[in-house]
Amino acid sequence: MISKLTMAALAALIAVPLVAFEESPVPQTANLQKMAARFAPTDIGADVSTLSPANRQVLAKLVEASKIVDTLFLRQAWAGNDAMHAVLVKDQTPEGRARLHYFLINKGPWSRLDHNEPFVPGAPAKPQGANFYPADASKAEIEKWIASLPEAERARATGFFTVVHRGANGGLTLVPYNVAYQGELTRAAALLRDAAGLTTEPTLKAFLTKRAAAFLSNDYYDSDVAWMELTGAIEPTIGPYEVYEDEIFNYKAAFESYVTVQDETETAKLQKFGGELQDIENNLPIDPKYRNPKLGALAPIVVVNEIFAAGDGNRGVQTAAFNLPNDERVIREKGSKRVMLKNVQDAKFAKTLTPISQIVLAPADQRALSFDAFFTHTVVHELMHGLGPHGITVGGRKTTVRQELKDTYSFIEEAKADISGLFAIQHMIDKGVLPKSLEQALYTTYLASTFRAIRFGVNEAHGKGIAVQLNYLIDQGGFIARADGTFAVNPEKIKDGVAGLTREIMTIEAEGSYAKAQALGERLGVVRPPVKSALDKMAAVPVDIEPRFTTADRLVAEANGQRK
């Protein structure tokens, strides 16, 4: 238990009342350990033995920069995180160590798997706007203020790279990231420039140099384009990207980092998908006027193995793949890049999906579980983020899906990528691009995987998006809930269900209909009794992995030794 002195210090540091939690005691040692055990400790690393000494030093510099991203994300997630972390570090009791461990997993004092319930004494409710907006500002106040701004300022206010502060006069004001996070970004930029100076790979040097400049200028366009054009063994992603933490509007980008090395063999296998994107877009089950007749020309797919992840890329459930950048300008002009974290996916399949399948599938169906189907769907999920509506017109006004759907955008977009990914794979199977033998494994593996992802919690974008899909497909008869508690695919109805939900979600996005997105989430983004019964049987199955970055540790130790 945190001592009275520590609790008093914690209360003073984060300036929040403790009385609100007296009736809801936070978890103690055993429960904290049980909560953390849902994340299976897993060594994550890659073979870097063929890299030159200079490239190994580049990786070490990138890991050091990523650790700065970790501290920056803590501050973005909540204004009180830094102070709370400092107090938790000092508590060396078993309970204190358990609480710090779970704090680091979640990057804050709220359990992301448990509807963001606080597990640290004195923690307030998780702020919907994270630390992107004043804690005392209501959504209505922010919306009214944004609406009052001139067009150029309104674009910055709803853009990725500004925070909203309360000025001395009590009004709201915009602060760019390079000012708000000047200290962290200056240090990270210096490390990126150091890494750029060590590498001889031209595209890597260009990206690191331009991203360092972007940290200081707040203009990320050039470095996003340079990131799209990366080649070579080292594949870093570092910067402000995803908007999940901004649960008010999904406007503001959180910092994240992935230090990875390319898997050339697997990457070569997947390049064929890039040539299918326009045909998939042309055949989407939506009104033709909503289709994009000319996708961005550059749409690389890269398979990598992760060495280190930080910030928004390493909190709670681990990322298995991502599709970036999110800047609509870059997507419109260049497309987007899909990055598959193969060693992370391998770990998730082994530690979570395989044991889950033994609970939710009948023995005969378990034989259809396939890592190839799991990996292929993950790949195509990321492809589908780049397809469908992005830039739209609402009431004669040019806008974007993200801006119109606000806080519903993240779960809608994740559901879109998932369900349309199934549609796209089926389209490629029907064309002969993928083998017919994949079909049964695709839907059966996806069914089992919905239970893996729904355990992330319906308060989380991926979990809520999965709940929408699972409930829709059960309602349409594509999935069947059996009396014995298992679930099965109905081959007669699954394809129509997939096409139907793809159409509904993409139409909501094309129309920019916030009301319809809200209604869909309220109707289907829930855990119904049959699903809850299955989830209750999974208590002993890890929800996800807790990575231990063994290769990164060795690289940093090696680099430090060289400097001595």
QUILINHU-V781681 format. One record per residue. SS is DSSP state (H for helix, E for strand, - for the rest). PHI is phi in radians with two decimals (999 if undefined). OMEGA is omega in whole degrees, -180 to 180 (NA if undefined). Layout:
# QUILINHU-V781681
ss: <SS & SS>
phi: <PHI & PHI>
omega: <OMEGA & OMEGA>
This chain:
# QUILINHU-V781681
ss: <- & - & - & H & H & H & H & H & H & H & H & H & H & H & - & - & - & - & H & H & H & - & - & - & - & - & - & - & H & H & H & H & H & H & H & H & - & - & E & E & E & E & E & E & - & - & - & - & - & - & - & - & H & H & H & H & H & H & H & H & H & H & H & H & H & H & H & H & H & H & H & H & H & H & H & H & H & - & - & - & H & H & H & H & H & H & H & H & H & H & - & - & - & H & H & H & H & H & H & H & H & H & H & H & H & H & - & - & - & E & E & - & - & - & - & - & E & E & - & - & - & - & - & - & - & - & - & - & - & - & - & - & - & - & - & - & - & - & H & H & H & H & H & H & H & H & H & H & - & - & H & H & H & H & H & H & H & - & - & - & - & E & E & E & E & E & - & - & - & - & - & E & E & E & E & E & H & H & H & H & - & H & H & H & H & H & H & H & H & H & H & H & H & H & H & H & H & H & - & - & - & H & H & H & H & H & H & H & H & H & H & H & H & H & H & H & H & - & - & - & H & H & H & H & H & H & H & H & - & - & - & - & - & E & E & E & E & E & E & E & - & - & - & - & - & - & - & - & - & - & - & - & - & - & E & E & E & E & E & E & E & E & - & H & H & H & H & H & H & H & H & H & H & H & - & - & H & H & H & H & H & H & - & - & - & - & - & H & H & H & - & - & - & - & - & - & - & - & - & - & E & E & E & E & E & E & E & E & E & E & E & - & - & - & - & - & - & - & - & - & E & E & E & E & - & - & - & H & H & H & H & H & H & H & - & - & E & E & E & E & E & H & H & H & H & H & H & H & H & H & H & H & H & H & H & H & H & H & H & H & - & - & H & H & H & H & - & - & - & - & H & H & H & H & H & H & H & H & H & H & H & H & H & H & H & - & - & - & - & - & E & E & E & E & - & - & E & E & E & E & H & H & H & H & H & H & H & H & H & H & H & H & H & H & H & H & H & H & H & H & H & H & H & H & H & H & H & H & H & H & H & - & - & - & - & - & - & H & H & H & H & H & H & H & H & H & H & H & H & H & H & H & H & H & - & - & - & - & - & - & H & H & H & H & H & H & H & H & H & H & H & H & H & H & H & - & - & - & E & E & E & - & - & - & - & - & E & E & E & - & - & - & - & H & H & H & H & H & H & H & H & H & H & H & H & H & H & H & H & H & H & - & - & H & H & H & H & H & H & H & H & H & H & H & - & - & - & - & H & H & H & H & H & H & H & H & - & - & - & - & - & - & - & E & E & E & E & E & E & H & H & H & H & H & H & H & H & H & H & H & H & H & H & ->
phi: <999 & -1.12 & -1.14 & -1.07 & -1.12 & -1.15 & -1.11 & -1.15 & -1.12 & -1.11 & -1.08 & -1.16 & -1.21 & -1.74 & 0.93 & -2.26 & -1.26 & -1.56 & -1.05 & -1.11 & -1.88 & -1.15 & -1.55 & -2.22 & -1.04 & -1.33 & -1.07 & -1.81 & -0.87 & -1.07 & -1.19 & -1.09 & -1.16 & -1.16 & -1.13 & -1.20 & -1.15 & -1.20 & -1.92 & -1.32 & -0.99 & -2.50 & -1.23 & -2.14 & -2.89 & -2.61 & -1.37 & -2.02 & -1.15 & -1.55 & -1.37 & -1.21 & -0.95 & -1.12 & -1.20 & -1.15 & -1.20 & -1.00 & -1.06 & -1.08 & -1.10 & -1.16 & -1.13 & -1.09 & -1.10 & -1.16 & -1.14 & -1.18 & -1.03 & -1.01 & -1.20 & -1.14 & -1.10 & -0.94 & -1.23 & -1.15 & -1.21 & -2.89 & -1.10 & -1.58 & -1.11 & -1.05 & -1.15 & -1.14 & -1.06 & -1.07 & -1.24 & -1.11 & -1.07 & -1.36 & -1.50 & -1.68 & -1.24 & -0.95 & -1.19 & -1.10 & -1.17 & -1.15 & -1.20 & -1.10 & -0.99 & -1.25 & -1.04 & -1.22 & -1.08 & -1.58 & 0.94 & 2.64 & -1.58 & -2.11 & -1.40 & -1.17 & -1.47 & -2.17 & 0.94 & 1.04 & -1.20 & -1.25 & -2.21 & -2.07 & -0.98 & 1.60 & -1.26 & -1.35 & -1.08 & -1.08 & -1.20 & -1.04 & -1.60 & 0.88 & -1.96 & -1.55 & -2.34 & -1.03 & -1.07 & -1.67 & -1.63 & -1.44 & -1.03 & -1.10 & -1.10 & -1.14 & -1.08 & -1.10 & -1.13 & -1.05 & -1.11 & -1.45 & -1.41 & -1.05 & -0.97 & -1.12 & -1.22 & -1.12 & -1.11 & -1.20 & -1.16 & -1.71 & -1.49 & -1.31 & -2.01 & -2.35 & -1.96 & -1.85 & -1.99 & -1.69 & -1.35 & -1.08 & -1.52 & 1.57 & -1.49 & -1.60 & -2.56 & -1.67 & -2.26 & -1.20 & -0.98 & -1.16 & -1.61 & -1.09 & -2.09 & -0.99 & -1.07 & -1.13 & -1.23 & -1.13 & -1.18 & -1.13 & -1.09 & -1.09 & -1.19 & -1.15 & -1.15 & -1.04 & -1.12 & -1.08 & -1.22 & -1.53 & -1.51 & -1.85 & -1.42 & -1.05 & -1.25 & -1.18 & -1.04 & -1.13 & -1.11 & -1.09 & -1.16 & -1.25 & -1.23 & -1.04 & -1.13 & -1.12 & -0.99 & -1.66 & -1.79 & 1.26 & -1.93 & -1.73 & -1.05 & -1.04 & -1.29 & -1.13 & -1.11 & -1.09 & -1.12 & -1.07 & -1.72 & -1.03 & -2.34 & 1.75 & -1.27 & -1.64 & -2.26 & -1.60 & -2.29 & -2.62 & 2.63 & -1.52 & -2.32 & -1.36 & -1.96 & -1.07 & -1.19 & -1.43 & -1.48 & -1.43 & -2.22 & 0.99 & -1.68 & -1.65 & -1.57 & -1.62 & -1.37 & -2.61 & -2.64 & -2.32 & -1.80 & -2.42 & -2.15 & -1.30 & -1.73 & -1.14 & -1.12 & -1.20 & -1.08 & -1.06 & -1.11 & -1.67 & -1.05 & -1.07 & -1.11 & -1.03 & -1.32 & -1.72 & -1.08 & -1.12 & -1.15 & -1.10 & -1.01 & -1.16 & -1.98 & -1.03 & -1.40 & -2.28 & -0.94 & -0.91 & -1.18 & -1.61 & -1.46 & -1.66 & -1.26 & -2.55 & -1.28 & -0.95 & -1.24 & -1.81 & -2.41 & -1.22 & -2.14 & -2.20 & -1.77 & -2.33 & -2.04 & -1.39 & -1.88 & -2.73 & -2.37 & -2.62 & 1.12 & -1.12 & -1.46 & -2.63 & -2.48 & 1.11 & -1.16 & -1.42 & -1.27 & -1.80 & -2.93 & -2.62 & -2.24 & -2.45 & -1.37 & -1.67 & -1.13 & -1.06 & -1.08 & -1.21 & -1.06 & -1.12 & -1.62 & -2.16 & 1.43 & -2.56 & -1.84 & -1.86 & -2.05 & -1.81 & -1.61 & -1.14 & -1.17 & -1.21 & -1.12 & -0.97 & -1.15 & -1.12 & -1.07 & -1.25 & -1.50 & -2.15 & -1.23 & -1.07 & -1.16 & -1.13 & -1.05 & -1.28 & -1.74 & -1.69 & -1.93 & -1.17 & -0.90 & -1.14 & -1.34 & -1.06 & -1.18 & -1.48 & -1.08 & -2.54 & -1.14 & -1.05 & -1.17 & -1.07 & -1.18 & -1.09 & -1.15 & -1.09 & -1.03 & -1.25 & -0.89 & -1.17 & -1.03 & -1.27 & -1.05 & -1.50 & -1.80 & 1.39 & -1.17 & -2.35 & -1.42 & -2.32 & -2.11 & -2.19 & 1.02 & 1.38 & -1.88 & -1.31 & -2.69 & -2.27 & -1.02 & -1.01 & -1.22 & -1.36 & -1.50 & 0.90 & -1.22 & -1.51 & -1.04 & -1.07 & -1.26 & -1.14 & -1.18 & -1.16 & -1.13 & -1.04 & -1.10 & -1.15 & -1.25 & -1.25 & -1.09 & -1.10 & -1.04 & -1.15 & -1.13 & -1.08 & -1.07 & -1.26 & -1.13 & -1.12 & -1.39 & 1.59 & -1.23 & -2.05 & -1.24 & -1.04 & -1.12 & -1.33 & -1.05 & -1.10 & -1.10 & -1.02 & -1.29 & -1.20 & -1.15 & -1.11 & -1.00 & -1.08 & -1.22 & -1.09 & -1.27 & -1.10 & -1.38 & -1.20 & -1.23 & -1.18 & 1.82 & -1.34 & -1.38 & -1.74 & -0.98 & -1.16 & -1.11 & -1.17 & -1.07 & -1.16 & -1.03 & -1.02 & -1.19 & -1.08 & -1.16 & -1.08 & -1.21 & -1.17 & -1.07 & -1.51 & 1.48 & -1.26 & -2.01 & -2.14 & -1.62 & -1.49 & -1.13 & -1.46 & 1.63 & -1.61 & -2.25 & -2.52 & -1.54 & -1.75 & -1.08 & -1.32 & -2.18 & -1.13 & -1.18 & -1.14 & -1.12 & -1.10 & -1.13 & -1.12 & -1.27 & -1.01 & -1.09 & -1.12 & -1.21 & -1.17 & -1.21 & -1.01 & -1.15 & -1.11 & -1.41 & 1.08 & -1.57 & -1.08 & -1.10 & -1.21 & -1.13 & -1.03 & -1.10 & -1.10 & -1.12 & -1.19 & -1.35 & -2.07 & -1.45 & -2.35 & -1.78 & -1.49 & -0.92 & -1.09 & -1.23 & -1.06 & -1.07 & -1.17 & -1.09 & -1.11 & -1.44 & -1.80 & -0.98 & -1.54 & -1.62 & -1.00 & -1.37 & -2.80 & -1.82 & -1.97 & -1.23 & -2.02 & -1.51 & -1.18 & -1.16 & -1.06 & -1.03 & -1.16 & -1.14 & -1.17 & -1.09 & -1.09 & -1.15 & -1.12 & -1.12 & -1.15 & -1.24 & -1.29>
omega: <176 & -177 & 178 & 179 & -179 & 179 & 179 & 179 & 180 & 180 & 180 & -176 & -175 & 172 & 174 & -178 & 178 & -171 & -177 & -175 & -178 & -179 & 179 & -175 & -180 & -178 & 176 & -165 & -175 & -180 & 178 & 179 & 178 & 178 & -180 & -178 & 176 & 176 & -175 & 177 & -173 & 176 & 178 & -179 & -177 & 177 & 179 & -174 & -179 & -180 & 178 & 176 & 179 & 179 & 175 & 176 & 175 & 179 & 179 & 178 & 179 & 176 & 179 & 177 & -180 & 177 & 174 & 176 & 178 & -179 & 179 & 179 & 177 & -179 & 177 & -176 & 180 & -179 & -177 & -173 & -178 & -179 & 180 & 179 & -179 & 179 & -178 & -180 & -177 & -177 & -175 & 174 & 177 & 180 & 179 & 179 & 179 & -180 & 178 & 179 & -178 & 175 & -179 & 176 & -175 & -174 & 179 & -174 & -180 & -179 & -175 & 177 & -174 & 178 & 177 & 174 & 179 & 177 & 176 & 178 & 177 & -179 & 175 & 171 & -180 & -179 & -178 & -178 & -177 & 178 & -180 & -177 & 177 & -177 & -177 & -178 & 177 & 177 & -179 & 179 & -179 & 179 & 180 & 180 & 179 & -179 & -177 & -174 & 170 & -172 & -178 & 179 & 179 & 177 & 178 & -178 & 179 & -179 & -173 & -158 & 174 & 171 & 180 & 178 & 174 & -177 & -178 & -179 & 179 & 179 & -180 & -180 & -179 & 175 & 179 & -178 & -176 & 174 & -178 & -175 & -172 & -177 & -179 & -176 & 176 & 180 & 180 & 180 & 179 & 179 & 177 & 177 & 175 & -180 & 179 & 179 & -178 & -174 & 175 & -179 & -171 & -177 & 177 & 178 & -179 & -179 & -177 & 179 & -179 & 178 & 175 & 178 & -180 & 177 & -176 & -178 & -176 & 177 & -171 & -172 & -176 & -179 & 174 & 178 & 178 & 177 & 178 & -173 & 180 & 169 & 178 & -171 & -174 & -175 & 180 & 172 & -177 & 179 & 178 & -175 & -169 & -174 & -176 & -176 & 177 & -177 & 175 & -174 & -171 & 178 & -165 & -176 & 176 & 179 & 178 & 178 & 172 & 175 & -173 & 172 & -173 & 171 & -171 & -178 & -179 & 179 & -179 & -180 & -171 & -178 & -178 & -180 & -179 & 180 & -178 & -170 & -178 & 179 & 177 & 178 & -178 & -177 & 178 & -175 & 180 & 176 & -177 & -179 & 180 & -179 & 179 & -176 & -179 & 178 & 175 & -173 & -173 & -179 & -177 & 173 & -175 & 173 & -176 & 169 & -173 & 174 & -179 & 174 & -175 & 176 & -180 & 176 & -179 & 173 & -178 & -179 & -176 & 177 & 178 & 180 & 175 & -178 & -174 & -2 & 178 & 180 & -176 & 178 & -178 & 179 & -179 & -173 & -173 & -171 & 180 & -178 & 177 & -178 & -179 & 180 & -168 & -178 & 176 & 179 & 176 & -177 & -180 & -179 & -177 & -171 & -175 & -171 & -179 & 177 & 177 & -179 & -180 & 178 & -171 & 180 & 173 & -178 & -179 & -179 & -179 & -180 & -180 & 179 & -171 & 175 & 179 & 178 & 179 & -178 & -180 & 179 & 177 & 177 & -174 & 171 & -179 & 176 & -173 & 172 & -178 & -180 & -179 & -174 & 172 & 172 & -175 & 176 & -180 & -179 & -179 & -177 & 177 & -177 & 178 & 177 & -178 & -177 & -178 & -176 & 172 & -174 & 177 & -171 & -173 & -178 & 178 & -178 & 177 & 178 & 178 & -177 & 180 & -171 & 178 & 173 & 175 & 179 & -177 & 179 & 177 & 178 & 180 & 174 & -179 & 179 & -176 & 177 & 176 & -175 & 178 & -178 & -180 & -168 & -178 & -180 & -178 & -174 & 180 & 178 & 178 & 178 & 179 & -177 & 177 & 179 & 174 & -174 & -178 & 176 & 177 & -180 & -178 & 171 & -179 & -171 & -178 & -180 & 179 & 177 & 178 & 179 & 178 & -178 & -177 & -179 & 179 & -177 & 173 & -180 & -178 & 178 & 178 & 172 & -179 & 173 & -176 & -178 & -178 & 178 & 177 & -179 & -177 & 175 & 172 & -175 & -179 & -173 & -173 & -176 & 178 & 178 & 179 & 180 & -179 & -179 & 175 & -180 & -176 & -177 & -179 & 177 & 174 & 179 & -178 & 179 & -175 & -173 & 177 & -178 & 180 & 178 & 177 & -177 & 178 & 179 & -180 & -178 & -171 & -177 & -175 & 176 & -179 & -174 & -179 & 178 & 179 & 179 & 178 & -180 & -179 & 180 & -173 & -174 & -177 & -179 & 177 & 176 & -178 & 180 & 169 & -172 & 169 & -169 & -173 & -180 & 179 & 179 & -179 & -179 & 180 & 178 & 179 & -180 & 178 & 178 & 179 & -179 & 176 & NA>
